[in-house]
Amino acid sequence: MYAEIKDELAATLTEIRDAGLWKDERRLTTAQSAHIATSSGDALNFCANNYLGLADHPEVVAAARDSLQEWGFGMASVRFICGTQAQHAALEAELSRFLGTEDTILYSSCFDANGGVFEVLFGEGDAIISDELNHASLIDGIRLCKAARFRYRNADMADLRAQLVAAAAAGARRVVVVTDGVFSMDGSYAPLPQICDLAEEFGALVMVDDSHAVGFIGPTGAGTPELFGVRDRVDIVGGTLGKALGGASGGYIASHREVVSLLRQRSRPYLFSNAVAPSVVAGSRTALRLAHDSSEGRERLRANASLFRSLMSDAGFELLPGEHPIVPVMFRGDDGARLASQIADAMLAEGVYVIAFSYPVVPKGAARIRVQLSAAHSEADIRACVTAFVAGRDSVVGHDSVVSSESGASA
């Protein structure tokens, strides 16, 4: 049987490679950190979600190591059978206090959390209104339920209003507006106050996936609802333990008590997946405490992002505006994808690890290198990254050139 489809699969793989969409996986030979080693040599890491530098923090590592002796290696079961330890419940309670919600439910990943929430809460006769740039896990989760689906243009409140009107005209029973808190390819924030205003006007719920914000955005790091002062107006918050909060794995849904209770009874990824591993739970609890108890990491991260933006602008690069530590460096036009890829490769040769993104991950003509700052980066690291950008640009498009924001060519 396989012989019949082998050539078809090979042809598809060739199409992916020829389109410039092939994803190579560079192998790290060290722990995740701001300074790493790859099979190509040592490098500064500017493409990880390790926002607070906790992935290799000694206290997080020690907590995970110690948990192996106390709690074992794995749960070997789902939560409702025999997969719940006291520390699982403790982490859920700690996340609820941190986020300001009534309850929280852990999943093996945030992808599973987003895949398991919609089918339980929304069905035929309901409506889900989703931002067009929402994460793939939200898109897939929404597809799994039978609710009517509406989509609005990214952060466009006039279009969101139009979709709310359309959902009401269709007679929707329950309506939820779903958005990322931070859009990962742009580093931009969802306008949560305006979204909440519209949701309340139309009697809709609000759900926010805050994966690229939890732990470091907002006065205490509780994320975009805290940043915008709408924590009591957002009904459902999804998030991950796999980015700022230790960078391992695991996700959660934090919400009203009744919502979480129903998810425990009916959410399929929760009911049919092994519980989060004990060492991940222990390390994540420590990471959450470190993120909560100290503002130093958040302040250093903000300063690093500001310095990088300033230096790159002075060097003539186009950046998407913002304050988030996701900083897209733009290479527009028909030749932009090639330039971004070649400059990223040249930078790795200079010892700086970044990744280029092009269509269909981002819109046509809007290729970019997405730089992600960490609190673990030093000022010298950031300056070295900018120097590598300049050297990479000069090697690809010519010495003393400036990449045009219009054409992607040297000017």
Secondary structure, DSSP 8 states (H G I E B T S, - for coil): -HHHHHHHHHHHHHHHHHTT-------BSS-SSSEEEETTEEEEE-S-S-TTS-TT-HHHHHHHHHHHHHH-S---SBHHHH---HHHHHHHHHHHHHHT-SEEEEES-HHHHHHHHHHHH--TT-EEEEETT--HHHHHHHHTS-SEEEEE-TT-HHHHHHHHHHHHHTT-SSEEEEEESEETTTTEE--HHHHHHHHHHHT-EEEEE-TTTTTTSSTTS--HHHHTT-TTT--EEEEESSSSS-SSS-EEEEE-HHHHHHHHHH-HHHHTSB---HHHHHHHHHHHHHHHH-SHHHHHHHHHHHHHHHHHHHTT--B---SSSEEEEEEESTTHHHHHHHHHHHHHHTTEE-EEE-TTTS-TTEEEEEEE--TT--HHHHHHHHHHHHHHHHHHH-TT--B-TTTSSB-
